[in-house]
Amino acid sequence: MTSTAASKTAAISTTAARLAIGAILTYQILLVVLIFLRPDLNPSWHTISEWAIGPDGWVMSGAFLISAGSYAALFVMLRSQLRGAIGRIGLGILMVCMVGAVGVGIFTTDPMPLHDPLSTIGTLHVICGTSQLVLLPFAALLINLSLARRNKTWEGARRILLWTACLPLFGFLSFAVYTCIFVAPMGPHAYGPGVNIGWPPRFAFFTYMLWVVILASLAIRCSNRRSAKGQVAGLNRSPAQFQDATLNA
């Protein structure tokens, strides 16, 4: 009974939450900075991964690894908060996304436009990047639903959790719909000015960033609220109750 009660009231790691926010914001800032560092690459028709090619490529590769660090910090924060199959599946998918972000940072894309056969490193880059891009919206959906329905610590944030559960999914579907309507009809090797393959994924990853920031901010707020309630409960104890709690501890 004691272990069950302890698991239900597990503390939220606000340090991990702050690290998640800081890392994902740094990633987005670097995406903007790199546009100015490489004026030869037009962000409208060059993919994000192309910034990892060339002399300043280490900055983009580092940014990918920083985004992986954000997912890792989020994983640490959520590990003690998720209950049941839905939450655990969401956490597992988040881990896959973290590994995918690491892979994108380690394995540099082949030069664009991509042609078959891809190099081994280029293939690994595509696999890792696609897994992260496609799977994160489903991790977000399952994680938010689990926190909203099964964790009382997050009860005060339930409405925001439900509203933002589909935010990354909206970003991904916007990217997917745009690609299907405007890019896919041009053929598998469509590339160049006027082929806008740059902004749609940036928008998708921007919504992913918003989800991380909102979720981690809610975690900090819920943790502070819980601490405040604990302090009030402690002040309301009678001397006899306080003495009993001290002896039992």
C-alpha positions as CSV (number, residue, x, y, z in Angstrom):
1,M,0.0,0.0,0.0
2,T,2.8,2.4,0.9
3,S,4.6,1.9,-2.5
4,T,1.3,2.4,-4.4
5,A,0.6,5.6,-2.6
6,A,4.1,6.8,-3.2
7,S,3.9,6.1,-6.9
8,K,0.6,8.1,-7.1
9,T,2.2,11.1,-5.6
10,A,5.6,11.0,-7.3
11,A,7.2,14.4,-7.5
12,I,7.6,16.2,-10.8
13,S,11.2,16.9,-11.8
14,T,11.1,20.7,-12.5
15,T,14.8,20.6,-13.3
16,A,14.1,18.2,-16.2
17,A,11.1,20.4,-17.3
18,R,13.3,23.5,-17.4
19,L,16.0,21.6,-19.3
20,A,13.4,20.4,-21.9
21,I,12.2,24.0,-22.4
22,G,15.7,25.4,-22.7
23,A,16.9,22.8,-25.1
24,I,13.9,22.9,-27.5
25,L,14.0,26.8,-27.5
26,T,17.8,26.7,-28.3
27,Y,17.1,24.3,-31.2
28,Q,14.5,26.6,-32.7
29,I,16.8,29.7,-32.2
30,L,19.6,27.8,-34.0
31,L,17.3,27.1,-36.9
32,V,16.8,30.8,-37.3
33,V,20.4,31.7,-36.8
34,L,21.5,29.2,-39.5
35,I,19.4,30.9,-42.1
36,F,21.6,33.9,-41.7
37,L,24.8,31.9,-41.5
38,R,24.1,30.2,-44.8
39,P,22.4,32.8,-47.0
40,D,23.2,30.4,-50.0
41,L,20.4,28.1,-48.7
42,N,16.9,29.3,-49.2
43,P,14.7,28.0,-46.3
44,S,11.6,27.8,-48.6
45,W,13.0,25.1,-50.8
46,H,16.0,23.7,-48.9
47,T,15.3,21.0,-46.2
48,I,16.4,21.6,-42.6
49,S,18.9,18.7,-42.9
50,E,20.8,20.5,-45.7
51,W,22.2,22.9,-43.2
52,A,24.2,20.0,-41.8
53,I,26.2,19.8,-45.0
54,G,29.2,22.0,-45.4
55,P,31.7,23.9,-43.2
56,D,29.0,25.1,-40.7
57,G,27.2,21.8,-40.7
58,W,28.3,21.0,-37.2
59,V,26.0,23.7,-35.9
60,M,23.0,22.0,-37.4
61,S,24.1,18.6,-36.3
62,G,24.5,20.0,-32.8
63,A,21.1,21.5,-33.0
64,F,19.6,18.1,-33.8
65,L,21.4,16.6,-30.7
66,I,20.1,19.5,-28.6
67,S,16.5,18.7,-29.7
68,A,17.2,15.1,-28.7
69,G,18.3,16.4,-25.3
70,S,15.0,18.1,-24.9
71,Y,13.1,14.9,-25.6
72,A,15.4,13.1,-23.1
73,A,14.7,15.7,-20.4
74,L,11.0,15.4,-21.1
75,F,11.2,11.6,-20.8
76,V,12.8,11.9,-17.4
77,M,10.1,14.4,-16.3
78,L,7.3,12.1,-17.5
79,R,8.6,8.8,-16.4
80,S,7.1,9.0,-12.9
81,Q,3.9,10.8,-14.0
82,L,2.4,8.4,-16.6
83,R,0.0,5.6,-15.7
84,G,-1.5,2.7,-17.6
85,A,-0.9,1.4,-21.1
86,I,-1.7,4.6,-23.0
87,G,0.9,6.6,-21.0
88,R,3.6,3.9,-21.2
89,I,3.1,3.6,-24.9
90,G,3.3,7.3,-25.3
91,L,6.5,7.4,-23.3
92,G,8.0,4.5,-25.4
93,I,7.2,6.4,-28.6
94,L,8.8,9.5,-27.1
95,M,12.0,7.5,-26.5
96,V,12.0,6.4,-30.2
97,C,11.7,10.0,-31.2
98,M,14.7,10.9,-28.9
99,V,16.8,8.1,-30.6
100,G,15.6,9.4,-34.0
101,A,16.8,13.0,-33.1
102,V,20.1,11.6,-32.1
103,G,20.4,9.7,-35.3
104,V,19.6,12.8,-37.4
105,G,22.4,14.6,-35.6
106,I,24.9,11.8,-36.1
107,F,24.1,10.7,-39.7
108,T,24.2,13.6,-42.2
109,T,21.8,13.6,-45.1
110,D,23.0,13.0,-48.7
111,P,23.1,16.0,-50.9
112,M,19.8,17.1,-52.3
113,P,18.0,16.2,-54.5
114,L,18.1,12.6,-53.1
115,H,18.6,9.9,-55.7
116,D,18.6,6.1,-55.4
117,P,20.5,4.4,-54.1
118,L,21.1,6.4,-50.9
119,S,24.3,6.0,-49.0
120,T,24.2,4.0,-45.8
121,I,24.5,7.2,-43.7
122,G,21.9,8.9,-45.9
123,T,19.5,6.0,-45.4
124,L,20.0,6.1,-41.6
125,H,19.4,9.8,-41.6
126,V,16.1,9.4,-43.5
127,I,14.9,6.6,-41.2
128,C,15.8,8.5,-38.1
129,G,14.3,11.8,-39.3
130,T,11.1,10.2,-40.6
131,S,10.5,8.3,-37.4
132,Q,10.9,11.4,-35.3
133,L,8.7,13.5,-37.6
134,V,5.9,11.0,-37.9
135,L,5.8,9.5,-34.4
136,L,6.1,12.5,-32.1
137,P,2.5,13.7,-32.7
138,F,1.2,10.3,-31.5
139,A,3.5,10.4,-28.4
140,A,2.1,13.8,-27.6
141,L,-1.5,12.7,-28.0
142,L,-1.1,9.6,-25.8
143,I,1.0,11.4,-23.1
144,N,-1.4,14.3,-22.8
145,L,-4.5,12.1,-22.6
146,S,-2.9,9.9,-19.9
147,L,-1.9,12.9,-17.8
148,A,-5.3,14.5,-18.1
149,R,-7.2,11.3,-17.2
150,R,-5.1,9.3,-14.9
151,N,-2.9,11.7,-12.8
152,K,-4.5,13.9,-10.1
153,T,-1.4,16.0,-9.8
154,W,-2.2,17.4,-13.3
155,E,-5.9,17.8,-12.6
156,G,-5.8,21.6,-12.7
157,A,-4.1,21.5,-16.1
158,R,-6.6,19.0,-17.7
159,R,-8.3,21.5,-20.0
160,I,-4.9,22.7,-21.5
161,L,-3.7,19.2,-21.8
162,L,-6.7,18.2,-23.8
163,W,-6.5,21.3,-26.0
164,T,-2.8,20.8,-26.8
165,A,-2.9,17.0,-27.2
166,C,-3.4,17.4,-30.9
167,L,-1.1,20.4,-31.5
168,P,1.8,18.4,-32.9
169,L,-0.6,16.2,-34.9
170,F,-2.1,19.4,-36.5
171,G,1.5,20.5,-37.4
172,F,2.3,17.1,-39.0
173,L,-1.0,16.8,-40.9
174,S,-0.5,20.4,-42.2
175,F,2.9,19.3,-43.5
176,A,1.5,16.0,-44.9
177,V,-1.5,17.6,-46.7
178,Y,0.7,20.4,-48.2
179,T,3.2,17.8,-49.5
180,C,0.4,15.6,-51.0
181,I,-1.3,18.5,-52.7
182,F,1.6,20.7,-53.9
183,V,4.8,18.7,-53.9
184,A,3.9,15.0,-54.6
185,P,2.4,15.8,-58.0
186,M,5.7,17.2,-59.2
187,G,7.4,13.8,-58.8
188,P,9.6,12.0,-56.3
189,H,12.7,14.1,-57.2
190,A,11.0,17.5,-57.2
191,Y,13.5,20.1,-55.9
192,G,14.4,23.7,-56.6
193,P,13.0,27.2,-56.5
194,G,9.2,27.1,-56.3
195,V,9.2,23.6,-54.7
196,N,8.4,24.6,-51.1
197,I,9.7,21.6,-49.2
198,G,11.4,23.8,-46.5
199,W,8.7,25.7,-44.6
200,P,6.1,22.9,-44.1
201,P,8.4,20.7,-41.9
202,R,9.7,23.8,-40.1
203,F,6.1,24.6,-39.2
204,A,5.6,21.0,-38.0
205,F,8.6,21.1,-35.8
206,F,7.5,24.5,-34.5
207,T,4.3,22.9,-33.2
208,Y,6.4,20.2,-31.6
209,M,8.4,22.8,-29.8
210,L,5.2,24.5,-28.6
211,W,3.9,21.2,-27.2
212,V,7.2,20.6,-25.3
213,V,7.2,24.1,-23.9
214,I,3.5,24.0,-22.9
215,L,3.8,20.6,-21.3
216,A,7.0,21.3,-19.4
217,S,5.5,24.7,-18.2
218,L,2.4,22.9,-17.0
219,A,4.6,20.4,-15.1
220,I,6.4,23.3,-13.3
221,R,3.0,24.9,-12.5
222,C,1.5,21.6,-11.2
223,S,4.6,20.9,-9.1
224,N,4.5,24.4,-7.5
225,R,0.8,24.0,-6.8
226,R,1.4,20.6,-5.2
227,S,4.2,22.1,-3.0
228,A,1.9,24.9,-2.0
229,K,-0.9,22.5,-1.0
230,G,1.6,20.4,1.0
231,Q,2.8,23.5,2.9
232,V,-0.8,24.4,3.7
233,A,-1.6,20.9,4.8
234,G,1.5,20.9,7.0
235,L,0.5,24.2,8.6
236,N,-3.0,23.0,9.3
237,R,-1.8,19.9,11.2
238,S,-2.4,19.8,14.9
239,P,0.7,19.4,17.2
240,A,-0.4,15.8,17.9
241,Q,-0.7,15.0,14.2
242,F,2.6,16.6,13.5
243,Q,4.2,14.5,16.2
244,D,2.6,11.3,14.9
245,A,3.8,12.0,11.4
246,T,7.3,12.7,12.6
247,L,7.4,9.4,14.6
248,N,6.0,7.5,11.6
249,A,8.6,8.9,9.3
